[in-house]
Amino acid sequence: MQIAIFGLGKMGMQIARRLKANGPSTRQPSADGTGQGFEVLAWNRSQEPREEAAKAGVKTFADVSELVKEMKDEVRIFWLMLPSNVIGEFLENQLGPHLKPGDIVIDGGNSFYKDSIVRAEGLRAKGVVFYDCGTSGGVWGEKNGFALMVGGPKEQWPMVEPVFKVLSSGENYGLVGKNGAGHFVKMVHNGIEYGMMEAIGEGYGVLEASEFKLDLNQVTKIYQEGTVIRSWLIDLVRNIFEKEDIENTKGEINMLGEGEWTVKAGRELGVDVRVLEDSVNVRKESKDQKNQQKFSNKIVALLRKQFGGHGTKEMTKSDKNDQK
């Protein structure tokens, strides 16, 4: 079973390698087809990621048309792991001219769900099947399995389910609804994530500011087992206290947009989302240098680094002087 991956960033690279690790040489077909192997082909604009993927046995291409020529299956599956702001152009001008009726396109990135609905309709008119897949797991997904929230038609689901099953841990995937539903569910997931991370950051801000001179690593170790707030995020906070230079980290919290989209969707649906809205506003305010020394902001920025590999910035001497 061939599958083509377009985009070898942090997530795309992991997906290509996880599929390849479950390829013909390591996995035998089962009666229901869920154990079949994969031949993984991948395109990326820049050379270095192609070279890295090739080391894992992925066949890589610098040209979209050359990759498409290698697709021999009757039903061709194309998985896009590209930034949301380039998906439309890529589909229309690069992959689009090569698509034919019966092809399946999966958008595994963080596209806005309403855009995915429109894309699905446009591709359906050409006989092409579209699935929008919210993909969660960050830099740990390759090892532990991704959580996959998929929107699209039921009819072709049996053909693509083996792909999602292998990429997941085996259970944490599913067709959650019609087109748009997958990216909608992932969008809300990220909105919740904003709120949870902000609550953790603020809580640790209070702990750090107290008179008790607490060992926050010790406190986190206690929080990790048997408490109501135990979670993977708390586990990652422990990593922060053990491995990160919190003092010299700039508390600037970047965001890709999903939290803000969730707030907007909540308003449209008449749902009170004040906690999520506040967490989005904190991230916007973190662009202001005066807020980048906040302990809570540093924790949230480092949490993003821990689970998603998102970069952080170091506090410079001038940053510290400006904030005195």
Number of C-alpha atoms within 10 A of each C-alpha: 17 17 22 25 25 26 23 25 14 15 24 23 23 22 24 29 21 22 20 23 21 20 21 15 10 11 13 14 12 10 8 9 13 18 18 19 24 23 19 24 24 28 25 23 14 11 12 11 20 21 15 15 24 16 11 14 16 23 20 24 20 14 13 16 14 12 18 18 9 12 18 10 11 8 16 19 23 23 23 25 23 22 15 16 11 10 19 16 11 14 17 13 10 14 17 13 10 14 19 14 14 16 19 22 22 20 25 27 23 27 27 20 22 14 14 27 20 13 21 22 15 14 21 14 11 13 15 17 22 27 29 33 34 27 24 23 17 20 18 16 21 21 13 13 24 29 24 28 24 31 29 24 15 10 8 14 15 12 13 14 17 20 20 24 20 23 27 24 17 13 13 14 22 18 21 18 16 16 25 27 24 29 32 29 21 26 25 20 16 22 24 19 17 25 20 16 21 24 16 18 23 17 13 19 17 11 17 16 11 10 7 8 9 12 11 15 15 11 13 19 14 12 17 19 13 8 9 8 12 15 13 11 19 19 15 19 26 20 16 18 16 10 9 15 12 17 13 15 21 26 30 26 25 16 15 11 16 24 24 21 19 25 23 15 16 17 13 9 9 9 11 11 17 13 17 24 19 15 22 24 12 17 22 14 16 21 14 11 15 15 19 23 21 17 24 23 26 25 27 25 29 30 23 21 17 20 17 17 15 17 12 17 13 14 16 12 9 8 15 15 8 10 11 7
